[in-house]
């Protein structure tokens, strides 16, 4: 049984690699998926009766589904400036901008935007794209 529920309303900010301030993509983002983990390093030794592992480097991936828009400071220009650089910073929280134990903020630095589709569209539909980021180092903040 769920002990708490909330309406999802993530905030999504992307720091451009070309300097300047973060770009708020919240109003153009339809979904955000953050996957965190660590590499598993085998530490099995003689005498062990099963495999043992210790944590290695952090792993992180982020997928953003965005409404496509063009122009300075818009989705396509922001993504294009960050494509393949490996220095992108994303700041994402599940529900608004105030960090708390029930609304942690995740900051991921040195991510690489590995792909996005700059042109896509169908008659009578809003253009949607998925941007995929990998790598970097994450931190979780719950302090207001």
Secondary structure by P-SEA (a helix, b strand, c coil): ccccccccbbbbbbbbccccccccccccccbbbbbbbbbbbbbccccccbbbbbbccccbbbbbbcccccccccaaaaaaaaccccbbbbbbbcccccccccbbbbbbccccccccccccccccccbbbbbbbbbbbbbbbccc
